[in-house]
Amino acid sequence: MGAAGRDFHNFNVVFRKQAEYEVVAFTASQIPGIEQRIYPSVLAGPLYPKGIQILPEDQLPVLIKEKEVDLVILAYSDLSYEDVMHKASVVGSKGADFMLMGPKSTMLKARVPVVSVCAVRTGAGKTTVSRAVTRVLKAHGKRVIAVRHPMPYGDLASEAVQRFATYEDMETQQCTIEEREEYEPHIDDGNVVYAGVDYEKILRAAEKEADVVLWDGGNNDLPFYQPDLNIVVADPHRAGNELSYYPGETNVRMADIVVINKVDSAPPESVRQVRENVKQLNPSATIVEAASAIHVDEPSLIKGKSVLVVEDGPTVTHGQMSESVGAIAARQYGARELVNPRPFAVGSIKRTYEKYPHIGFVLPAMGYGTKQIKELEQTIEKAPCDSVVLGTPIDIRRIMRMTKPAARVRYEIREVTKPTLEELLGKFLK
């Protein structure tokens, strides 16, 4: 059971060469349009000459019966414990066993040091932390290669090993908005990013260029590579989730460093709650508190204006935030009102609001294909507003037509307690 990432990795490292197992299907969830494909034989290996089918997760009960399934493995992330057990109950009611796979069987060992950046929840602010870590490592003279958690939403065979060093690389490989949001910030900093499907081949390629590999995690998943320094980002806007989301709690318990991010915009009691929970789960972890410093390129487009806020898609969908940095910036810079996008949403954007009713007066930047990007564009054009506030990690105007004036929000991590990441990384490198 997966979402085009952890599921493929677990198969590749554990099951691909084991003839005593027959993997009959992957099921897909969370990301639109990733089912009804085939995990191709070139990736699945000689035991699967026809590949392996990928089907919607809602077909799982029927699959268990028709395929006489003995074992179902949950292999995706950012699920509440309640959701995990509902899925286990569905599987158990059909007679099959239910499994979660841990680090020992799924982490690969690198030949160079690995620094990992993971999180408690989607949208906690991993990107700013990853970039800060990379800058420190480079300042110490290290060649750093970032390896990003998988997002293979296109042709899987051609995406086995992907290398991104320029915007043109993203164009050539037809990256989605979500992929661009993860790769572009690194490219802007002059970093090379690897991603894809086969993470052992990716690791061996990255090692040839790197003194240090940065594992840049996705959602709140565990690292695919065994970390020598494990950094985990927590979000006090969702205080308590470190005790109730899979596998976020596992990340906290494994962490060497926990960064409590966004302390400048979260209530002090929420920051305190996260700090206490982290100490309870992992007393030996070093805690770093950090602000998410916000900058807007065109403040005049916000002050006193009616604005449409566009937010990072995963953060406000399965990340379950009602709003994010775009809305925070709009209020900080004096917007008169935030326009409700719902009445103007079209196609899959409208269905996104139906699937995630918790979303506030913001527009998630959904863009998992050309059609959905066009629907996002149409929704923005239909919404009556003076200007648009772009809270996305990338400037989406580069990949879509936007006639309305737009202010772009940028944000960087700023530590507010000691020791800082620079000090901690300096000790690690000694």
ROFI-136426 format. One record per residue (C-alpha): residue number from 1; residue in three letters; x, y, z. Coordinates in nm, 4 decimals. Layout:
BEGIN
> NUM/ALA/X/Y/Z;
...
! end
This chain:
BEGIN
> 1/MET/0.0000/0.0000/0.0000;
> 2/GLY/0.1722/0.3176/-0.1112;
> 3/ALA/0.1851/0.6528/-0.2841;
> 4/ALA/0.4562/0.6076/-0.5508;
> 5/GLY/0.7616/0.6214/-0.3268;
> 6/ARG/0.8128/0.4211/-0.0084;
> 7/ASP/0.6138/0.1334/-0.1595;
> 8/PHE/0.8531/0.0976/-0.4537;
> 9/HIS/1.1575/0.1358/-0.2263;
> 10/ASN/1.0450/-0.1372/0.0130;
> 11/PHE/0.9801/-0.3673/-0.2806;
> 12/ASN/1.3182/-0.2915/-0.4389;
> 13/VAL/1.5302/-0.3505/-0.1302;
> 14/VAL/1.3382/-0.6380/0.0310;
> 15/PHE/1.1168/-0.8297/-0.2123;
> 16/ARG/1.2480/-0.7841/-0.5662;
> 17/LYS/1.4869/-1.0798/-0.5556;
> 18/GLN/1.3033/-1.3032/-0.3072;
> 19/ALA/1.1372/-1.5876/-0.4984;
> 20/GLU/0.9539/-1.7112/-0.1880;
> 21/TYR/0.7331/-1.4004/-0.2113;
> 22/GLU/0.5004/-1.3086/-0.4966;
> 23/VAL/0.4036/-0.9414/-0.4941;
> 24/VAL/0.0662/-0.9282/-0.6697;
> 25/ALA/-0.0046/-0.5537/-0.6653;
> 26/PHE/0.0759/-0.2081/-0.5406;
> 27/THR/-0.2154/0.0064/-0.4273;
> 28/ALA/-0.1964/0.3842/-0.4612;
> 29/SER/-0.3303/0.6653/-0.2433;
> 30/GLN/-0.2786/1.0369/-0.1533;
> 31/ILE/-0.1574/1.1527/-0.4984;
> 32/PRO/-0.4105/1.1888/-0.7830;
> 33/GLY/-0.3571/0.9909/-1.1016;
> 34/ILE/-0.0780/0.7566/-0.9887;
> 35/GLU/-0.2822/0.4370/-1.0051;
> 36/GLN/-0.3780/0.2304/-1.3109;
> 37/ARG/-0.0122/0.2023/-1.4106;
> 38/ILE/0.2327/-0.0877/-1.4196;
> 39/TYR/0.5483/-0.1081/-1.2137;
> 40/PRO/0.7591/-0.2078/-1.5140;
> 41/SER/0.9574/-0.5281/-1.5468;
> 42/VAL/1.2798/-0.3318/-1.5996;
> 43/LEU/1.2415/-0.2111/-1.2393;
> 44/ALA/1.0604/-0.5125/-1.0932;
> 45/GLY/1.3292/-0.7597/-1.2042;
> 46/PRO/1.3348/-1.1047/-1.3667;
> 47/LEU/1.0806/-1.2529/-1.1220;
> 48/TYR/0.8199/-1.0161/-1.2709;
> 49/PRO/0.8518/-1.0266/-1.6519;
> 50/LYS/0.5099/-0.8595/-1.6913;
> 51/GLY/0.5684/-0.6023/-1.4210;
> 52/ILE/0.3312/-0.5442/-1.1275;
> 53/GLN/-0.0046/-0.3691/-1.1477;
> 54/ILE/-0.0747/-0.0489/-0.9519;
> 55/LEU/-0.4385/-0.0108/-0.8482;
> 56/PRO/-0.6447/0.2321/-0.6378;
> 57/GLU/-0.6331/0.1597/-0.2655;
> 58/ASP/-1.0112/0.1359/-0.2434;
> 59/GLN/-0.9852/-0.1910/-0.4391;
> 60/LEU/-0.7765/-0.3519/-0.1641;
> 61/PRO/-1.0554/-0.5650/-0.0067;
> 62/VAL/-1.1365/-0.7178/-0.3454;
> 63/LEU/-0.7685/-0.7657/-0.4282;
> 64/ILE/-0.7067/-0.9578/-0.1061;
> 65/LYS/-0.9863/-1.1989/-0.1940;
> 66/GLU/-0.9189/-1.2366/-0.5670;
> 67/LYS/-0.5406/-1.2683/-0.5361;
> 68/GLU/-0.5542/-1.4794/-0.2169;
> 69/VAL/-0.3283/-1.2283/-0.0463;
> 70/ASP/-0.1501/-1.3415/0.2721;
> 71/LEU/0.0298/-1.0190/0.3640;
> 72/VAL/-0.0381/-0.6472/0.3118;
> 73/ILE/0.2396/-0.3947/0.3808;
> 74/LEU/0.1605/-0.0313/0.4592;
> 75/ALA/0.4299/0.1682/0.2793;
> 76/TYR/0.3398/0.5353/0.2807;
> 77/SER/0.3549/0.8134/0.5335;
> 78/ASP/0.1802/1.1016/0.7111;
> 79/LEU/-0.1109/0.9011/0.8463;
> 80/SER/-0.2765/0.9395/1.1847;
> 81/TYR/-0.2552/0.6371/1.4101;
> 82/GLU/-0.6325/0.6064/1.3751;
> 83/ASP/-0.6019/0.5895/0.9948;
> 84/VAL/-0.3267/0.3279/1.0196;
> 85/MET/-0.5432/0.1039/1.2355;
> 86/HIS/-0.8498/0.1508/1.0150;
> 87/LYS/-0.6402/0.0197/0.7266;
> 88/ALA/-0.5144/-0.2664/0.9418;
> 89/SER/-0.8746/-0.3503/1.0305;
> 90/VAL/-0.9780/-0.3599/0.6643;
> 91/VAL/-0.6903/-0.5961/0.5888;
> 92/GLY/-0.7550/-0.8148/0.8941;
> 93/SER/-1.1242/-0.8427/0.8191;
> 94/LYS/-1.0358/-1.0054/0.4866;
> 95/GLY/-0.8036/-1.2570/0.6504;
> 96/ALA/-0.4612/-1.1151/0.5612;
> 97/ASP/-0.1719/-1.0094/0.7834;
> 98/PHE/-0.0765/-0.6406/0.8100;
> 99/MET/0.2837/-0.5202/0.8341;
> 100/LEU/0.4858/-0.2017/0.8893;
> 101/MET/0.8499/-0.2267/0.7789;
> 102/GLY/1.1207/-0.0630/0.9875;
> 103/PRO/1.4616/0.0970/0.9302;
> 104/LYS/1.6766/-0.2156/0.9704;
> 105/SER/1.5340/-0.3859/0.6623;
> 106/THR/1.4760/-0.0786/0.4460;
> 107/MET/1.7674/0.1633/0.5031;
> 108/LEU/2.0640/0.1443/0.2659;
> 109/LYS/2.4207/0.2061/0.3861;
> 110/ALA/2.6179/0.4758/0.2072;
> 111/ARG/2.9950/0.4850/0.1500;
> 112/VAL/3.0044/0.8527/0.2489;
> 113/PRO/2.8500/1.0298/0.5515;
> 114/VAL/2.4747/1.0917/0.5333;
> 115/VAL/2.2946/1.3828/0.6977;
> 116/SER/1.9197/1.3252/0.7043;
> 117/VAL/1.6452/1.5881/0.7283;
> 118/CYS/1.3008/1.4411/0.7994;
> 119/ALA/0.9895/1.5648/0.9805;
> 120/VAL/0.6989/1.4993/1.2126;
> 121/ARG/0.4448/1.6092/0.9493;
> 122/THR/0.4265/1.7269/0.5899;
> 123/GLY/0.4814/2.1021/0.5686;
> 124/ALA/0.6897/2.1343/0.8856;
> 125/GLY/0.9584/2.3261/0.6969;
> 126/LYS/1.2093/2.0613/0.5874;
> 127/THR/1.3130/2.2573/0.2782;
> 128/THR/1.4453/2.5580/0.4691;
> 129/VAL/1.6271/2.3302/0.7125;
> 130/SER/1.7759/2.1191/0.4296;
> 131/ARG/1.9018/2.4301/0.2531;
> 132/ALA/2.0515/2.5676/0.5750;
> 133/VAL/2.2283/2.2363/0.6396;
> 134/THR/2.3635/2.2273/0.2859;
> 135/ARG/2.5006/2.5803/0.3132;
> 136/VAL/2.6858/2.4964/0.6349;
> 137/LEU/2.8337/2.1783/0.4880;
> 138/LYS/2.9470/2.3634/0.1759;
> 139/ALA/3.1000/2.6396/0.3902;
> 140/HIS/3.3114/2.3653/0.5478;
> 141/GLY/3.4388/2.2736/0.2011;
> 142/LYS/3.2247/1.9635/0.1527;
> 143/ARG/3.0784/1.8558/-0.1787;
> 144/VAL/2.7112/1.7975/-0.0985;
> 145/ILE/2.4613/1.6053/-0.3093;
> 146/ALA/2.0959/1.6176/-0.2083;
> 147/VAL/1.8909/1.3012/-0.2559;
> 148/ARG/1.5211/1.3753/-0.2419;
> 149/HIS/1.2470/1.1380/-0.1303;
> 150/PRO/1.0747/0.9920/-0.4407;
> 151/MET/0.7970/1.1545/-0.6413;
> 152/PRO/0.7845/0.9372/-0.9573;
> 153/TYR/0.4481/1.0347/-1.1018;
> 154/GLY/0.5276/0.9862/-1.4705;
> 155/ASP/0.6914/0.7083/-1.6711;
> 156/LEU/0.8519/0.4932/-1.4040;
> 157/ALA/1.1048/0.3170/-1.6276;
> 158/SER/1.2537/0.6476/-1.7415;
> 159/GLU/1.2551/0.7865/-1.3850;
> 160/ALA/1.4677/0.5144/-1.2210;
> 161/VAL/1.7567/0.7575/-1.1607;
> 162/GLN/1.7019/1.1300/-1.2075;
> 163/ARG/1.9601/1.4083/-1.1711;
> 164/PHE/1.8607/1.7734/-1.1507;
> 165/ALA/2.1143/2.0551/-1.1728;
> 166/THR/1.9286/2.3141/-1.3822;
> 167/TYR/1.5745/2.4338/-1.4570;
> 168/GLU/1.6157/2.2729/-1.7984;
> 169/ASP/1.6587/1.9335/-1.6311;
> 170/MET/1.3161/1.9773/-1.4693;
> 171/GLU/1.1639/2.0787/-1.8025;
> 172/THR/1.3200/1.7819/-1.9814;
> 173/GLN/1.1887/1.5394/-1.7200;
> 174/GLN/0.8426/1.7037/-1.7138;
> 175/CYS/0.8375/1.7647/-1.3387;
> 176/THR/0.5106/1.8330/-1.1582;
> 177/ILE/0.4614/2.1398/-0.9389;
> 178/GLU/0.5257/1.9253/-0.6302;
> 179/GLU/0.8547/1.8003/-0.7715;
> 180/ARG/0.9626/2.1518/-0.8696;
> 181/GLU/0.8823/2.2773/-0.5201;
> 182/GLU/1.1382/2.0329/-0.3801;
> 183/TYR/1.4113/2.0526/-0.6459;
> 184/GLU/1.4081/2.4223/-0.7380;
> 185/PRO/1.5191/2.5641/-0.4000;
> 186/HIS/1.8242/2.3374/-0.4080;
> 187/ILE/1.9020/2.4309/-0.7682;
> 188/ASP/1.8702/2.7993/-0.6761;
> 189/ASP/2.1417/2.7375/-0.4150;
> 190/GLY/2.3669/2.5693/-0.6709;
> 191/ASN/2.3012/2.2162/-0.5449;
> 192/VAL/2.2584/1.8966/-0.7456;
> 193/VAL/1.9532/1.6853/-0.6581;
> 194/TYR/1.8986/1.3160/-0.7274;
> 195/ALA/1.5592/1.1440/-0.7104;
> 196/GLY/1.3686/0.8680/-0.8883;
> 197/VAL/1.2639/0.5100/-0.8155;
> 198/ASP/1.5698/0.2877/-0.7581;
> 199/TYR/1.7359/0.4400/-0.4544;
> 200/GLU/2.0312/0.2027/-0.4426;
> 201/LYS/2.1331/0.3037/-0.7940;
> 202/ILE/2.0653/0.6658/-0.7003;
> 203/LEU/2.2878/0.6354/-0.3932;
> 204/ARG/2.5754/0.4814/-0.5887;
> 205/ALA/2.5532/0.7629/-0.8470;
> 206/ALA/2.5351/1.0367/-0.5824;
> 207/GLU/2.8326/0.8954/-0.3905;
> 208/LYS/3.0566/0.9526/-0.6928;
> 209/GLU/2.9949/1.3284/-0.6649;
> 210/ALA/2.9653/1.3743/-0.2892;
> 211/ASP/3.1679/1.4095/0.0270;
> 212/VAL/2.8351/1.4171/0.2137;
> 213/VAL/2.4913/1.2992/0.1000;
> 214/LEU/2.1969/1.5009/0.2274;
> 215/TRP/1.8822/1.2887/0.2579;
> 216/ASP/1.5971/1.5336/0.1932;
> 217/GLY/1.2905/1.3541/0.3275;
> 218/GLY/0.9344/1.3686/0.2024;
> 219/ASN/0.6151/1.3882/0.4066;
> 220/ASN/0.7136/1.2522/0.7484;
> 221/ASP/0.8696/0.9356/0.6087;
> 222/LEU/1.1780/0.7624/0.7484;
> 223/PRO/1.5111/0.8007/0.5668;
> 224/PHE/1.5889/0.5518/0.2904;
> 225/TYR/1.9595/0.5819/0.3798;
> 226/GLN/2.1157/0.5109/0.7184;
> 227/PRO/2.1954/0.8559/0.8601;
> 228/ASP/2.5132/0.9496/1.0428;
> 229/LEU/2.3370/1.2635/1.1646;
> 230/ASN/1.9577/1.2572/1.1852;
> 231/ILE/1.7730/1.5925/1.1927;
> 232/VAL/1.3946/1.5969/1.2376;
> 233/VAL/1.1706/1.9036/1.1969;
> 234/ALA/0.8633/1.9518/1.4189;
> 235/ASP/0.5770/2.1969/1.3630;
> 236/PRO/0.4170/2.3624/1.6686;
> 237/HIS/0.1189/2.4641/1.4538;
> 238/ARG/0.0273/2.0948/1.4860;
> 239/ALA/0.1451/2.0387/1.8412;
> 240/GLY/0.0832/1.6848/1.9618;
> 241/ASN/0.1177/1.5278/1.6182;
> 242/GLU/0.4600/1.3991/1.7241;
> 243/LEU/0.2637/1.1552/1.9437;
> 244/SER/-0.0066/1.0596/1.6970;
> 245/TYR/0.1214/1.0397/1.3365;
> 246/TYR/0.2966/0.7610/1.1509;
> 247/PRO/0.5919/0.7542/1.1183;
> 248/GLY/0.6553/1.1017/1.2634;
> 249/GLU/0.6922/0.9697/1.6177;
> 250/THR/0.9483/0.7157/1.4960;
> 251/ASN/1.1477/0.9997/1.3409;
> 252/VAL/1.1493/1.1924/1.6691;
> 253/ARG/1.2593/0.8854/1.8646;
> 254/MET/1.5460/0.8285/1.6157;
> 255/ALA/1.6589/1.1929/1.5933;
> 256/ASP/1.9944/1.3346/1.6958;
> 257/ILE/1.8606/1.6890/1.6514;
> 258/VAL/1.4979/1.8075/1.6587;
> 259/VAL/1.4288/2.1492/1.5053;
> 260/ILE/1.1095/2.3030/1.6413;
> 261/ASN/1.0282/2.5333/1.3500;
> 262/LYS/0.7935/2.8345/1.3128;
> 263/VAL/0.8215/2.9362/1.6785;
> 264/ASP/0.7633/3.2983/1.5735;
> 265/SER/0.4116/3.2311/1.4411;
> 266/ALA/0.2933/2.9472/1.6681;
> 267/PRO/0.1365/3.0026/2.0126;
> 268/PRO/0.3999/2.9801/2.2918;
> 269/GLU/0.2021/2.7058/2.4668;
> 270/SER/0.2162/2.4962/2.1472;
> 271/VAL/0.5931/2.5397/2.1237;
> 272/ARG/0.6202/2.4358/2.4881;
> 273/GLN/0.4018/2.1293/2.4257;
> 274/VAL/0.6193/2.0123/2.1355;
> 275/ARG/0.9356/2.0673/2.3403;
> 276/GLU/0.7977/1.8606/2.6279;
> 277/ASN/0.6826/1.5827/2.3945;
> 278/VAL/1.0225/1.5655/2.2261;
> 279/LYS/1.1969/1.5418/2.5637;
> 280/GLN/0.9588/1.2649/2.6637;
> 281/LEU/1.0141/1.0657/2.3446;
> 282/ASN/1.3871/1.1245/2.3040;
> 283/PRO/1.5648/1.2767/2.6043;
> 284/SER/1.9062/1.2593/2.4332;
> 285/ALA/1.8068/1.4645/2.1271;
> 286/THR/1.9361/1.8210/2.0977;
> 287/ILE/1.6501/2.0682/2.0502;
> 288/VAL/1.6902/2.3723/1.8257;
> 289/GLU/1.4110/2.6314/1.8150;
> 290/ALA/1.3816/2.8286/1.4929;
> 291/ALA/1.1727/3.1007/1.3358;
> 292/SER/1.0535/3.0957/0.9773;
> 293/ALA/1.1525/3.4439/0.8642;
> 294/ILE/0.9091/3.5683/0.5963;
> 295/HIS/0.9945/3.8100/0.3153;
> 296/VAL/0.7620/3.9427/0.0424;
> 297/ASP/0.8945/4.0862/-0.2833;
> 298/GLU/0.5983/4.3215/-0.3512;
> 299/PRO/0.4395/4.4289/-0.0192;
> 300/SER/0.2296/4.6968/-0.1934;
> 301/LEU/0.0330/4.4210/-0.3665;
> 302/ILE/-0.0864/4.2963/-0.0266;
> 303/LYS/-0.1454/4.5963/0.2008;
> 304/GLY/-0.5129/4.6922/0.1959;
> 305/LYS/-0.5844/4.4514/-0.0904;
> 306/SER/-0.8251/4.1667/-0.1472;
> 307/VAL/-0.5877/3.8758/-0.2108;
> 308/LEU/-0.6032/3.5178/-0.3317;
> 309/VAL/-0.3515/3.3069/-0.1396;
> 310/VAL/-0.1886/3.0096/-0.3135;
> 311/GLU/-0.0245/2.7601/-0.0773;
> 312/ASP/0.1995/2.4544/-0.1118;
> 313/GLY/-0.0326/2.1670/-0.2091;
> 314/PRO/0.0810/1.8785/0.0170;
> 315/THR/0.0984/2.1041/0.3234;
> 316/VAL/-0.2718/2.1907/0.3116;
> 317/THR/-0.4011/1.8607/0.1688;
> 318/HIS/-0.2694/1.5468/0.3397;
> 319/GLY/-0.0552/1.7691/0.5644;
> 320/GLN/-0.3893/1.8854/0.7089;
> 321/MET/-0.2962/2.2507/0.7607;
> 322/SER/-0.5903/2.4830/0.6970;
> 323/GLU/-0.3430/2.7428/0.5670;
> 324/SER/0.0309/2.8039/0.5617;
> 325/VAL/0.2976/3.0664/0.5004;
> 326/GLY/0.1052/3.2495/0.2265;
> 327/ALA/-0.1859/3.3274/0.4574;
> 328/ILE/0.0505/3.4213/0.7414;
> 329/ALA/0.2318/3.6648/0.5113;
> 330/ALA/-0.0966/3.8096/0.3798;
> 331/ARG/-0.2058/3.8982/0.7330;
> 332/GLN/0.1364/4.0216/0.8414;
> 333/TYR/0.1533/4.2551/0.5427;
> 334/GLY/-0.1954/4.3958/0.5952;
> 335/ALA/-0.4266/4.2299/0.3416;
> 336/ARG/-0.7832/4.3576/0.3606;
> 337/GLU/-0.9296/4.0106/0.3038;
> 338/LEU/-0.8442/3.6592/0.1893;
> 339/VAL/-1.0684/3.5531/-0.0980;
> 340/ASN/-1.2402/3.2159/-0.0643;
> 341/PRO/-1.1340/3.0193/-0.3767;
> 342/ARG/-1.3950/2.7421/-0.3443;
> 343/PRO/-1.6743/2.8968/-0.5548;
> 344/PHE/-1.4287/2.9449/-0.8411;
> 345/ALA/-1.2500/2.6089/-0.8324;
> 346/VAL/-1.2756/2.3930/-1.1443;
> 347/GLY/-1.2225/2.0244/-1.2211;
> 348/SER/-0.9762/1.8427/-0.9971;
> 349/ILE/-0.9203/2.1575/-0.7890;
> 350/LYS/-1.2867/2.1516/-0.6902;
> 351/ARG/-1.2553/1.7815/-0.6033;
> 352/THR/-0.9516/1.8599/-0.3869;
> 353/TYR/-1.1675/2.0837/-0.1662;
> 354/GLU/-1.4277/1.8075/-0.1418;
> 355/LYS/-1.1628/1.5546/-0.0357;
> 356/TYR/-0.9950/1.7950/0.2108;
> 357/PRO/-1.2741/2.0053/0.3658;
> 358/HIS/-1.0410/2.1376/0.6388;
> 359/ILE/-0.8654/2.3720/0.3908;
> 360/GLY/-0.9213/2.7398/0.4740;
> 361/PHE/-0.9509/3.0406/0.2421;
> 362/VAL/-0.6432/2.9375/0.0432;
> 363/LEU/-0.5815/2.7651/-0.2900;
> 364/PRO/-0.3604/2.4525/-0.2840;
> 365/ALA/-0.1070/2.4568/-0.5681;
> 366/MET/-0.2114/2.1233/-0.7130;
> 367/GLY/-0.0245/2.0442/-1.0327;
> 368/TYR/0.0344/1.6741/-1.0923;
> 369/GLY/0.0022/1.7042/-1.4678;
> 370/THR/-0.0646/1.9439/-1.7536;
> 371/LYS/-0.4423/1.9203/-1.7148;
> 372/GLN/-0.4368/1.9944/-1.3423;
> 373/ILE/-0.1959/2.2861/-1.3878;
> 374/LYS/-0.4413/2.4299/-1.6411;
> 375/GLU/-0.7279/2.3878/-1.3911;
> 376/LEU/-0.5216/2.5670/-1.1255;
> 377/GLU/-0.4592/2.8475/-1.3726;
> 378/GLN/-0.8308/2.8736/-1.4542;
> 379/THR/-0.9238/2.8830/-1.0839;
> 380/ILE/-0.6816/3.1695/-1.0216;
> 381/GLU/-0.8166/3.3629/-1.3194;
> 382/LYS/-1.1788/3.3189/-1.2108;
> 383/ALA/-1.1302/3.4268/-0.8485;
> 384/PRO/-1.2125/3.7987/-0.7962;
> 385/CYS/-0.9160/3.9609/-0.6218;
> 386/ASP/-0.6808/4.2565/-0.6435;
> 387/SER/-0.3708/4.0398/-0.6389;
> 388/VAL/-0.2359/3.6916/-0.5735;
> 389/VAL/-0.0072/3.5930/-0.2850;
> 390/LEU/0.2204/3.3043/-0.3816;
> 391/GLY/0.3143/3.1044/-0.0716;
> 392/THR/0.4539/2.8186/-0.2795;
> 393/PRO/0.8255/2.7251/-0.2577;
> 394/ILE/0.8593/2.8021/-0.6299;
> 395/ASP/0.7354/3.0814/-0.8519;
> 396/ILE/0.4509/2.9004/-1.0296;
> 397/ARG/0.4287/3.1826/-1.2850;
> 398/ARG/0.7153/3.0150/-1.4678;
> 399/ILE/0.4953/2.7199/-1.5603;
> 400/MET/0.1522/2.8789/-1.6018;
> 401/ARG/-0.0115/3.1916/-1.7390;
> 402/MET/-0.1143/3.4425/-1.4733;
> 403/THR/-0.2553/3.7806/-1.5713;
> 404/LYS/-0.3114/3.9075/-1.2162;
> 405/PRO/-0.0391/4.0890/-1.0202;
> 406/ALA/0.1304/3.8598/-0.7705;
> 407/ALA/0.3479/3.8964/-0.4620;
> 408/ARG/0.5836/3.6115/-0.3872;
> 409/VAL/0.6510/3.4946/-0.0324;
> 410/ARG/0.9924/3.3585/0.0626;
> 411/TYR/1.0955/3.2192/0.3971;
> 412/GLU/1.4196/3.1096/0.5605;
> 413/ILE/1.5004/2.9374/0.8872;
> 414/ARG/1.6491/3.1510/1.1660;
> 415/GLU/1.7560/2.9769/1.4847;
> 416/VAL/1.6501/3.1537/1.8047;
> 417/THR/1.8167/2.9209/2.0583;
> 418/LYS/2.1613/2.7731/2.1096;
> 419/PRO/2.3231/2.5584/1.9883;
> 420/THR/2.2619/2.6499/1.6243;
> 421/LEU/2.2644/2.4070/1.3335;
> 422/GLU/2.5978/2.5551/1.2264;
> 423/GLU/2.7490/2.4748/1.5669;
> 424/LEU/2.6045/2.1236/1.5723;
> 425/LEU/2.7161/2.0463/1.2171;
> 426/GLY/3.0614/2.1813/1.2970;
> 427/LYS/3.0913/1.9257/1.5783;
> 428/PHE/2.9637/1.6506/1.3481;
> 429/LEU/3.2299/1.7277/1.0865;
> 430/LYS/3.5218/1.7227/1.3316;
! end
